[in-house]
Amino acid sequence: MAGVTVVRSLYNRFEHLVHELGKFGIVGGIALFINAGVFNAFMYAVPGKQIYGKVVATIVATCFTYVGNRYWVYKDRDKIDRGREMFFFFLINGIAAVIEVGAVFVTKYGLHMNSALAANIASYVFALPLGMLFRLYCYRTFVFPESLAEEPEAQAAPAMAYHPAHAHQRPLPETASR
């Protein structure tokens, strides 16, 4: 029973993050299908133009992810300065696109592998996971940060009495159900 209690307390502690990662993953999964579909359709329609295809596919998928993240994943986050939010979103996605396009570029021109299979492996096996981790961190930190209004409430919470015998214990934060 102690194991169940530990798992439950960990879930309660990170419930908001679990839900956020699930939604982020769903939006990202759909964006992956959009990206791969546009990329491969472009390579089929215009053979030998993997770089252009990757750029077009990334732009289309990025537009979808902005809408999905803004209106579903991070809908409860501060929306005061939409211009700043969009600037950082597209800047971060531009940097991630350089990672993805760079992998296709190195494969095509550095390794001289011109096949669609090589371009797909470079794009989706190597570059996409790096871009995804970069995006997740940057979205949470710069694009859709926690509301500044929540911080004073946390500071206003009553302080727990410190006792050296309990120094190793930390209180579990309360989570709002979503």
PESULTA-V856947 format. One record per helix or strand of 2 or more residues. SS is the DSSP state (alpha for helix, beta for strand). FROM is the first residue (numbers start at 0). TO is the last residue. If there is no record, write none. Layout:
ss = (SS	SS)
from = (FROM	FROM)
to = (TO	TO)
//
This chain:
ss = (alpha	alpha	alpha	alpha	alpha	alpha)
from = (1	49	81	115	148	163)
to = (44	72	109	142	155	165)
//
